[in-house]
Amino acid sequence: MLGVEGTSDLDRASALSDAGDHLAALALVDRVLALDPGRAEAHVARGWALESLGPEHLTQARDAYAEAVRLDPDALWAKEGLANVLRRLGRSREADALAAEVVTLALGLPERDTEILELQGWCEYELGRLADAERTFRRALDADPDLVAVRFDLGLVLLCAGRAQEALAAYAHGLADAQRLGDVAGLVRTALEDLEEALSRRAPLRAEPAARAARERLLGFDGPASSRGNAVPMGAP
């Protein structure tokens, strides 16, 4: 059945993105959309793959997330993704409005699973609500300690909050988990990009030795997926 096949392809696309193979993920998502262009979650996956492929794809990623929001106005992942892309395109006011909407909607849910907590925490971080973001990320990790992306997000929040040693411990924990779990080099790359984005936007962070140390550790990741060329060698600039 097409629905079953589509779901399977989206699951595989997510795994490929985690591993850092965003081109293959995009191809799978486009296959899903060719069969069913009305699937909001497929447009979200397409937006993430395009966003991860580099800044030259940001306008396409924006359009994919916007289409997902049009198809499903309650899709929090779509709103969060659109907020991220708009911020990177210099449209901070719109990004903040969307991020605040995500947080409000998430807090209004009767139950919040780890995925909802992850996107809520990220939006809180982007809004500068560091204490809220830390609490949200820790709640997600209490429910599932193997959430590598959330572990890195927590490290970034702690860095921005000026808690250098706790931040480095969180990054070290995330890298150890990435090494143990395998096929998550894409998550390490995303953590590096998030850190570099924070360094570009927060001048005090650039003077923090722990931020440079975290960047070097992320650059030096040599996990199981590195044989595919997704990891950056130790000592890269």
C-alpha positions in Angstrom: 0.0 0.0 0.0 1.2 3.5 -0.8 0.7 4.7 2.7 2.8 1.9 4.2 5.5 2.3 1.6 5.6 6.1 2.1 5.9 5.8 5.8 8.8 3.3 5.4 10.5 5.7 3.0 10.2 8.6 5.4 11.6 6.5 8.2 14.6 5.6 6.0 15.0 9.2 4.9 15.2 10.2 8.6 17.8 7.6 9.3 19.8 8.7 6.2 19.7 12.3 7.4 20.9 11.2 10.9 23.8 9.5 9.2 24.6 12.6 7.1 23.5 11.4 3.7 21.0 14.2 3.0 21.1 13.8 -0.8 19.8 10.2 -0.5 17.3 11.3 2.1 16.0 14.0 -0.3 15.7 11.4 -3.1 13.5 9.2 -0.9 11.4 12.1 0.3 10.8 13.2 -3.3 9.7 9.7 -4.1 7.1 9.9 -1.4 5.9 13.3 -2.6 5.6 12.0 -6.2 3.1 9.5 -4.9 1.4 11.7 -2.5 2.2 15.5 -2.7 -0.3 16.2 0.2 1.8 14.6 2.9 2.8 17.4 5.3 5.4 15.3 7.1 7.1 14.5 3.8 7.5 18.3 3.1 9.0 18.7 6.6 11.5 15.9 5.8 12.2 17.6 2.5 12.8 20.9 4.2 15.2 19.3 6.7 17.2 17.6 4.0 17.5 20.8 1.9 18.4 22.9 4.9 21.1 20.4 5.8 22.6 20.5 2.3 23.8 24.0 2.7 22.9 27.7 2.7 22.3 27.7 -1.1 19.2 25.5 -0.5 17.6 27.6 2.2 15.0 29.2 0.0 13.9 25.7 -1.2 13.9 24.5 2.4 11.7 27.5 3.4 9.2 26.7 0.6 9.1 23.0 1.7 8.4 23.9 5.4 5.9 26.6 4.3 4.0 24.0 2.2 3.9 21.7 5.2 2.4 24.4 7.4 -0.1 25.1 4.7 -1.1 21.5 4.5 -1.2 21.1 8.3 -1.3 24.3 10.3 -0.8 22.3 13.5 2.4 20.7 12.4 4.9 21.9 15.0 7.9 20.4 13.3 7.0 22.4 10.2 6.7 25.6 12.1 9.9 25.0 14.0 11.8 24.2 10.7 10.4 27.3 9.0 11.4 29.4 12.0 15.0 28.1 11.8 15.2 28.8 8.0 13.7 32.3 8.3 16.2 33.1 11.0 19.1 32.0 8.8 17.6 34.1 6.0 17.7 37.2 8.2 14.0 37.4 9.0 14.4 37.2 12.8 11.1 38.9 13.7 9.1 36.3 11.8 11.3 33.5 13.1 10.7 34.6 16.7 7.0 34.8 16.2 6.9 31.2 14.9 9.2 29.9 17.6 7.0 31.5 20.3 4.0 29.9 18.7 5.6 26.5 18.8 6.4 26.9 22.5 2.9 28.0 23.3 1.3 25.2 21.3 3.7 22.6 22.8 2.9 23.7 26.4 -0.8 23.5 25.6 -0.6 19.8 24.7 -2.0 17.3 27.2 1.1 15.2 26.7 4.6 16.0 25.3 6.7 13.2 24.0 10.5 13.5 23.5 10.1 14.8 19.9 7.8 17.6 21.1 10.2 18.4 24.0 13.1 18.5 21.5 11.5 21.1 19.3 10.0 23.1 22.2 13.5 23.3 23.8 15.1 24.4 20.6 12.6 27.2 20.1 13.1 28.3 23.7 16.8 28.4 23.0 16.3 30.5 19.9 14.1 32.9 21.9 16.9 33.3 24.5 14.9 31.4 27.2 18.0 29.5 28.2 16.7 28.3 31.6 13.5 27.0 30.0 15.4 25.3 27.2 17.7 23.6 29.7 14.7 22.2 31.7 13.0 21.1 28.6 16.0 19.3 27.2 16.7 17.6 30.5 13.2 16.4 30.7 13.6 14.8 27.2 16.8 13.2 28.2 15.3 11.8 31.4 12.8 10.1 29.2 15.4 8.9 26.7 19.1 9.3 27.5 20.1 8.2 24.0 18.8 11.3 22.3 22.1 12.4 20.8 20.8 15.6 19.2 19.2 16.7 22.4 22.4 16.1 24.3 24.2 18.4 21.9 21.4 21.0 22.2 21.8 20.9 25.9 25.5 21.5 25.6 24.9 24.5 23.4 22.4 26.0 25.9 24.9 25.5 28.7 27.6 27.1 26.7 25.4 30.2 26.1 24.5 30.3 29.7 28.2 30.5 30.7 28.4 27.1 32.3 31.5 25.9 30.4 32.4 22.7 32.2 28.8 21.4 32.2 28.6 22.2 28.5 31.8 20.3 27.7 30.5 17.4 29.7 27.3 17.4 27.7 29.2 17.5 24.4 31.5 14.7 25.5 28.5 12.6 26.5 26.8 13.2 23.1 30.0 12.3 21.2 30.4 9.1 23.3 26.8 8.2 22.5 27.2 9.0 18.8 30.3 6.7 18.7 28.3 3.9 20.5 25.1 4.2 18.5 26.7 4.7 15.1 25.1 6.1 11.9 24.6 9.5 13.4 27.4 11.5 11.9 24.7 13.8 10.5 23.7 14.7 14.0 27.3 15.6 14.9 27.5 17.7 11.8 24.3 19.5 12.7 25.6 20.1 16.3 28.8 21.7 14.8 26.7 23.9 12.5 24.5 25.0 15.4 27.6 25.9 17.5 29.1 27.8 14.6 25.8 29.6 14.1 25.8 30.6 17.8 29.4 31.7 17.5 28.6 34.0 14.6 25.6 35.6 16.5 27.0 35.8 20.0 30.2 37.8 20.4 30.8 36.8 24.0 30.8 33.1 23.1 33.6 33.6 20.6 35.9 34.5 23.5 34.9 31.4 25.5 37.7 28.7 25.4 35.1 26.0 26.1 33.2 27.0 22.9 36.4 26.5 20.9 37.1 23.2 22.7 33.6 21.9 21.9 34.0 22.9 18.2 37.3 21.0 18.0 35.8 17.9 19.6 32.9 18.0 17.1 35.3 18.5 14.2 37.4 15.6 15.4 34.5 13.1 15.6 35.5 9.9 14.0 32.5 7.7 14.4 31.4 4.6 12.6 29.8 6.6 9.8 33.0 8.4 9.0 34.0 5.9 6.3 31.2 7.4 4.2 33.0 10.8 4.3 30.5 12.5 6.6 32.9 13.2 9.4 35.5 15.9 9.3 39.0 14.7 10.1 40.8 15.6 13.3 42.6 18.9 13.0 40.4 20.3 10.2 40.2 24.1 10.2 
